[in-house]
């Protein structure tokens, strides 16, 4: 295991470690936001987002994905992936079951490894074609995409059962 990261990793690093100290403040904030079963308001995502926001102010919330199996991150032109720590996995499941009194913020380390480069944005002609396809898509397909967030709890539990 490498050293724990206190500074921002250099651009294009093959791997780096991040020590996460989720605070009770982040937990309370996520509870107030009604974050149970909502991937954008997860308390581990709130804690991780605060760390990476300091290192990379251009970070957007959709560039960081947290579930019970993995943490994926888009950072300075690359996608990185880390396996979720057991303590974080257990607290995510308790959080989604809304058993807040059983959750204790324990620090854990995430070992991020580089996956692939971020894809280039499509040109304007391709974007227009994609918009036409999306506009002509049946409403059932659009609803199926909207139901993705509702099914997040099932994904979290599914990862944890493996």
C-alpha positions in Angstrom: 0.0 0.0 0.0 1.4 3.4 -1.0 1.5 6.5 1.0 -1.6 8.4 1.9 -2.3 11.4 -0.2 -2.3 14.9 1.4 -1.8 16.9 -1.8 -3.5 16.7 -5.2 -2.2 13.9 -7.4 -0.3 14.9 -10.5 -2.2 14.9 -13.8 -2.3 11.5 -15.3 -1.1 9.6 -12.3 -1.4 5.8 -12.7 -2.7 5.4 -9.1 -3.1 7.3 -5.9 -4.4 6.8 -2.4 -6.9 9.0 -0.6 -7.6 8.8 3.1 -11.3 9.7 3.7 -12.5 10.9 7.1 -16.2 11.2 6.7 -17.4 13.6 9.3 -20.6 13.6 11.4 -21.3 17.0 9.8 -21.4 15.4 6.4 -23.7 12.6 7.7 -26.1 15.2 9.3 -26.0 17.3 6.1 -26.9 14.2 4.0 -29.7 13.2 6.4 -31.2 16.8 6.2 -31.1 16.6 2.4 -33.0 13.3 2.5 -30.1 11.4 1.0 -31.2 7.9 1.6 -31.3 5.9 -1.7 -30.3 9.1 -3.6 -26.8 8.7 -5.2 -26.1 12.5 -5.4 -26.8 13.1 -1.7 -24.9 10.1 -0.3 -22.9 11.1 2.7 -19.7 9.4 1.5 -20.1 11.3 -1.8 -20.4 14.5 0.1 -17.2 13.8 2.0 -15.2 12.7 -1.1 -16.5 15.6 -3.1 -15.2 18.1 -0.5 -11.7 16.5 -0.7 -11.5 16.6 -4.5 -13.1 20.0 -4.7 -10.1 21.4 -2.8 -7.7 19.8 -5.2 -9.6 20.3 -8.4 -12.1 23.2 -8.3 -13.5 22.5 -11.7 -14.8 19.1 -10.4 -18.5 18.6 -11.1 -20.7 16.4 -8.9 -21.5 14.0 -11.8 -17.8 13.2 -12.2 -17.9 11.3 -8.9 -19.9 8.2 -8.5 -20.2 6.3 -5.2 -21.9 3.0 -4.5 -21.2 0.0 -2.3 -18.9 -1.7 -4.9 -16.7 1.1 -6.3 -16.0 4.8 -6.4 -15.3 6.2 -9.8 -13.9 9.6 -10.5 -13.2 11.8 -13.4 -10.0 13.7 -12.5 -7.9 15.9 -14.8 -8.8 14.1 -18.1 -8.8 10.5 -16.8 -11.4 8.1 -15.2 -10.2 6.5 -12.0 -11.7 3.6 -10.1 -11.4 2.5 -6.5 -12.9 -0.5 -4.7 -15.1 0.6 -1.8 -13.8 -0.1 1.7 -15.8 -2.5 3.9 -16.6 0.2 6.5 -18.0 2.5 3.9 -19.9 -0.3 2.3 -21.6 -1.2 5.5 -22.4 2.4 6.4 -23.9 3.0 2.9 -26.3 0.1 3.4 -27.3 1.3 6.9 -27.8 4.8 5.5 -30.1 3.6 2.7 -32.1 1.6 5.3 -32.4 4.9 7.2 -30.8 3.4 10.3 -28.9 6.5 11.1 -28.2 5.8 14.8 -26.1 2.7 13.8 -23.8 4.7 11.6 -20.4 5.8 12.9 -18.1 7.8 10.7 -14.9 5.7 10.4 -11.9 6.7 8.3 -11.0 4.6 5.4 -8.5 4.6 2.5 -9.4 4.4 -1.2 -6.8 3.2 -3.7 -7.7 4.8 -7.0 -6.3 3.3 -10.2 -6.3 4.9 -13.6 -8.8 3.4 -16.1 -9.2 5.3 -19.4 -9.0 8.8 -20.8 -12.1 11.0 -20.8 -13.7 10.8 -24.3 -13.9 13.9 -26.4 -17.1 15.8 -26.8 -18.9 15.1 -30.1 -18.9 17.8 -32.7 -22.0 20.0 -33.3 -23.3 17.9 -36.1 -23.1 14.7 -34.0 -24.8 16.5 -31.1 -27.7 17.6 -33.4 -28.1 14.0 -34.6 -28.1 12.7 -31.0 -30.7 15.4 -30.0 -33.0 14.4 -32.8 -32.7 10.7 -31.8 -33.4 11.6 -28.2 -36.4 13.8 -29.1 -37.9 11.0 -31.2 -37.4 8.4 -28.5 -40.6 6.8 -27.0 -41.6 8.1 -23.5 -41.1 4.6 -22.0 -37.3 4.8 -22.7 -37.1 8.2 -21.1 -38.9 6.9 -18.0 -36.6 4.0 -17.8 -33.7 6.4 -17.6 -35.5 8.4 -14.9 -36.1 5.2 -12.9 -32.3 4.6 -12.7 -31.9 6.8 -9.6 -34.9 5.0 -7.9 -33.1 1.7 -8.5 -29.9 2.8 -6.9 -30.7 1.2 -3.6 -31.1 -2.1 -5.4 -27.7 -1.6 -7.0 -26.0 -0.8 -3.7 -27.5 -3.9 -2.0 -26.6 -6.0 -5.0 -22.9 -5.0 -4.8 -22.8 -5.7 -1.1 -24.3 -9.2 -1.5 -21.5 -10.3 -3.9 
